[in-house]
Amino acid sequence: MISKLNPERMPAAPDHAEGRFATLTFERDVAAPLSVLWQTWTAPAARAVWAAPTPSVTVEFLEADIRVGGREVSLCKIEGQPDTRCECGWLELQPAERSVNYEVVSSGGVTQSAALVTADFSGTDERSRLVVTVQLSSLAEDMEASYRQGFDAGLRNLAGAAERTMVLQRMIQAPRTIVWNTWMNPETLPQWWGPDGFSCRTKRIDLRTGGEWVFDMIAPDGAVFPNHHLYTEVRPEERISYTLLWGENGPKHADAWASFEDQDGATKVTLGMVLSTEAAFQEAKGFGAVELGLQTLGKLERFVKSR
């Protein structure tokens, strides 16, 4: 993850062998459930929210395959400087317990560093704790200081994002292909989307990467809630990532994702969203967004079973 390295401090000159190796430890207590922290750490849509260590840095993800044997490749961009490339390969993923990955950082075709990153998770339904150990091999001058600054900033961003993230899950007793096709079908999605008693009125729908869904949610009392989903990634039968706007081309409400896992013929569906601000999170929590979201997944399950 490029967030661990602050490219604004990255030198280009090689260092002597002495002082090239370091073991760094970072700890964070997070006011979010353990399950939420894990999703914020691993879900690509959430990682994109907190990846940049400072506002002057833009992170572009080229690959994001978060599973054992998969890799994540990103470019860290700062105006007027060469892009920094970060390749992360996942070696171990024990949900809500531990992740291990390697990380190789390069710039201008020259490898700057290699590291082994171990993240240990613990906590409850109320709070969680993250301990990250970085075993760093530095191939450029002063990389330890750069890593310390980058990790501190990245984990601070992570904690902030986790504390405004909602995660909902449901096990649906149907094959993943069926659940996916029910979700990603422009004919069926509007038929079940939304809490109990709500209906959808679609203006435009294009369920692919770069596509959108412009629609109104209509409450049982007739109240209309305009929505606009912008699909940033569609990975068939695995996950979708999208941005939620308040109405067509309106202000951003959240960065969201849905993932689909095959579990012995059933499908585990995870629906997550990082609200744009802490105030938006508290407001959504206050009006029952968790309960309403669970109702939506319940409607999905009933729709799948009915067909």
Secondary structure, 3 states (H helix, E strand, C coil): CHHHCCHHHCCCCCCCCCCCEEEEEEEEEECCCHHHHHHHHHCHHHHHHHCCCCCCCEEEEEEECCCCCCEEEEEEECCCCCCEEEEEEEEEEECCCEEEEEEEEEECCEEEEEEEEEEEEEECCCCEEEEEEEEEEECCCCHHHHHHHHHHHHHHHHHHHHCCEEEEEEEECCCHHHHHHHHCCCCCHHHHCCCCCCEEEEEEECCCCCCEEEEEEECCCCCEEEEEEEEEEEECCCEEEEEEEECCCCCEEEEEEEEEEEECCEEEEEEEEEECCHHHHHHHHHCCHHHHHHHHHHHHHHHHHHC
